[in-house]
Amino acid sequence: MAFGVGAALLVSGIAHFIILVLSGTSWFGPVSWRKPATFGLSFGLTLVTVTWISSFLDLQRRARAVLIAALTMASAWETALVTLQAWRHVPSHFNFETAFDAVVARALAGGGFLLVVTIVSLTIAAFRRRPRAPASVVLAIRVGFLSLLGAQVVGAVMIAVGMRHVFSGDIQSAYATSNVLKWTHGLLMHGILIVPALAWAASLSGSKGSKGSKGAKGAKGAKGSLVEPSGTLGTPGTFGT
């Protein structure tokens, strides 16, 4: 289910990226088509990656299923609400202009809280017991989860500082703060994809190289064992003395 939802989010992100390009509208601002595009792509990639990585964690099947289900629900929830507001041409975050907008903003906060709880739980699981993977991949998984957790911390700071500006009546400062931190938030969020994927690929290439090296040594040894007896038999004086 999680992989299917992740694929759907990726399709949504790609579709909205195409809309953004074809519409010729701004890539920036709180009502840009960039938001549903980046949310779909980011949450789709993150959901698929974390679901894959969680298979390496030493978790009971039921616990893993609950955590991945929560992550799937929160990822779809956040993306759907941001996409809804984009089609309404109103900001999704820091928007309390109408009662409906306020409900959406609070619902986004609720989804964010569920994300934090889920990611904290998976990070603890990654450090509590050694994941079932090569040492380099284990380190990469732990670094990846710390990176994803850092993204949640940055996101929480963005919301907290932004809401302080909203309550003081300075909505533009709220969006300005978000713009400053969003790149850090995005880079940290995708550490969970990049670092373990690179380590996993390196472990695969390393194991193939090791097998090739062992095979070459075995062939060389076999060749030597065939040559040495013939040399012994051909040495003068070995037999008939």
C-alpha positions in Angstrom: 0.0 0.0 0.0 2.7 2.5 1.0 4.6 2.0 -2.3 1.3 2.5 -4.2 0.5 5.7 -2.4 4.1 6.9 -2.8 3.9 6.3 -6.6 0.6 8.2 -6.7 2.2 11.1 -4.9 5.1 11.1 -7.3 2.6 11.2 -10.3 0.8 14.1 -8.6 4.1 16.0 -8.1 5.1 15.4 -11.8 1.7 16.5 -13.0 1.8 19.7 -11.0 5.3 20.4 -12.1 4.1 20.2 -15.7 1.2 22.5 -14.9 3.7 25.0 -13.3 5.9 25.0 -16.5 3.0 25.2 -19.0 1.1 27.9 -17.0 4.1 30.2 -17.1 3.2 31.4 -13.5 5.8 32.2 -10.8 7.9 29.5 -9.2 7.9 31.5 -6.0 5.3 32.7 -3.5 2.8 31.0 -1.2 0.3 30.2 -4.0 2.7 28.9 -6.7 2.1 25.6 -8.4 5.6 24.8 -7.1 4.1 23.8 -3.7 1.9 20.8 -4.8 4.7 19.8 -7.2 7.4 19.7 -4.5 5.1 18.3 -1.9 4.1 15.4 -4.2 7.6 14.6 -5.3 9.2 15.0 -1.8 6.6 13.0 0.1 6.4 10.4 -2.6 10.2 9.8 -2.6 10.4 9.9 1.2 7.5 7.5 1.7 8.9 5.0 -0.8 12.4 5.3 0.6 11.5 5.0 4.3 9.2 2.0 3.5 12.2 0.3 1.8 14.7 1.2 4.6 12.3 0.1 7.3 12.6 -3.5 6.1 16.2 -3.4 7.4 15.2 -2.3 10.9 14.8 -4.8 13.7 11.1 -4.2 14.2 8.2 -6.6 14.8 6.0 -6.9 11.8 3.0 -5.3 13.5 5.0 -2.3 14.8 6.5 -1.7 11.3 3.1 -1.9 9.7 1.6 0.6 12.1 4.5 3.1 11.6 4.5 2.8 7.8 0.7 3.2 7.8 1.0 6.3 9.9 3.7 7.7 7.6 1.6 6.9 4.5 -1.5 8.6 6.0 0.4 11.7 7.0 2.3 12.0 3.7 -1.0 11.7 1.7 -2.8 14.1 4.1 -0.1 16.8 3.8 0.1 16.6 0.1 -3.6 16.5 -0.5 -4.2 19.6 1.7 -1.4 21.6 0.0 -2.7 20.6 -3.4 -6.3 21.5 -2.5 -5.2 25.0 -1.5 -3.2 25.4 -4.6 -6.2 24.7 -6.7 -8.2 27.2 -4.6 -5.4 29.7 -5.4 -4.8 30.5 -1.7 -1.9 29.9 0.6 -1.8 26.6 2.5 0.3 27.6 5.4 -0.1 30.6 7.8 -3.5 31.2 6.2 -6.3 32.0 8.6 -8.3 34.4 6.3 -11.4 32.2 6.4 -12.8 29.5 8.7 -12.1 26.9 6.1 -8.5 28.1 5.6 -8.0 28.0 9.3 -9.2 24.4 9.4 -6.8 23.4 6.6 -3.9 25.1 8.4 -4.6 23.3 11.6 -5.1 20.0 9.8 -1.6 20.5 8.2 -0.2 21.0 11.7 -1.9 17.8 12.8 -0.4 15.9 9.9 3.0 17.4 10.7 2.8 16.2 14.3 2.0 12.6 13.1 5.0 12.8 10.8 7.3 13.8 13.6 6.0 11.1 15.9 6.5 8.4 13.2 10.0 9.6 12.2 11.2 9.8 15.8 10.0 6.3 16.4 11.7 4.9 13.3 14.9 6.8 14.2 14.9 5.3 17.7 14.4 1.8 16.2 17.4 2.4 13.9 19.7 3.2 16.9 18.2 0.8 19.5 19.1 -2.3 17.6 21.5 -2.8 14.7 19.7 -2.9 11.3 20.1 -6.1 9.3 22.5 -4.8 6.8 26.3 -4.4 6.1 28.1 -2.0 8.4 28.3 0.8 5.8 24.6 0.6 5.1 23.8 0.5 8.8 25.7 3.8 9.3 24.0 5.3 6.2 20.5 4.3 7.5 21.2 6.0 10.9 22.6 9.1 9.3 19.7 9.2 6.9 17.1 9.0 9.7 19.0 11.7 11.6 18.9 13.9 8.5 15.1 13.3 8.2 14.7 14.1 11.8 16.7 17.3 11.4 14.3 18.2 8.5 11.4 17.9 10.9 13.1 20.1 13.5 13.7 22.8 10.8 10.1 22.5 9.7 8.9 23.0 13.3 11.1 26.1 13.6 9.6 27.4 10.3 6.1 26.9 11.6 6.8 28.3 15.1 8.5 31.5 13.9 6.0 31.9 11.1 3.1 31.6 13.5 4.6 34.2 15.8 4.6 36.6 12.9 1.1 35.7 12.0 -0.2 36.4 15.5 1.6 39.8 15.4 -0.1 40.6 12.1 3.0 40.4 9.9 2.1 37.7 7.5 4.8 38.7 4.9 7.5 38.1 7.5 6.1 34.6 8.1 6.5 33.7 4.4 9.9 35.4 4.3 11.1 33.2 7.2 9.8 30.1 5.5 11.6 31.0 2.3 14.9 31.3 4.1 14.7 27.9 5.8 12.9 25.8 3.1 16.1 24.9 1.3 17.7 23.5 4.5 14.4 21.7 5.2 14.3 20.1 1.7 18.0 19.1 1.7 17.8 17.4 5.1 14.5 15.7 4.1 16.2 13.9 1.2 19.2 12.7 3.2 17.2 9.6 3.9 17.1 8.8 0.2 20.6 9.8 -0.9 22.9 8.5 1.9 21.5 4.9 2.2 21.1 4.6 -1.5 24.7 5.4 -2.1 25.9 3.1 0.7 23.7 0.2 -0.6 25.0 0.7 -4.2 28.6 0.8 -2.9 28.1 -2.4 -0.9 26.7 -4.2 -4.0 29.6 -3.1 -6.2 32.0 -4.1 -3.4 30.6 -7.6 -3.0 30.7 -8.1 -6.8 34.4 -7.0 -6.8 35.2 -9.3 -3.9 33.6 -12.3 -5.7 35.5 -11.5 -8.8 38.8 -11.2 -6.9 38.2 -14.5 -5.2 37.3 -16.2 -8.5 40.5 -14.9 -10.1 42.6 -16.1 -7.1 40.9 -19.5 -7.3 41.6 -19.8 -11.0 45.2 -18.8 -10.5 45.7 -21.3 -7.7 44.1 -24.1 -9.8 46.4 -23.3 -12.7 49.4 -23.4 -10.4 48.5 -26.8 -9.0 48.2 -28.2 -12.5 51.6 -26.8 -13.6 53.6 -27.8 -10.5 53.2 -31.6 -10.7 54.1 -31.7 -14.3 57.3 -29.8 -13.6 58.2 -32.2 -10.8 57.6 -35.2 -13.0 59.8 -33.7 -15.7 62.8 -33.0 -13.3 65.7 -35.3 -14.2 66.7 -37.8 -11.5 63.4 -37.7 -9.7 62.5 -41.2 -10.7 64.7 -44.2 -11.5 67.4 -43.5 -8.9 
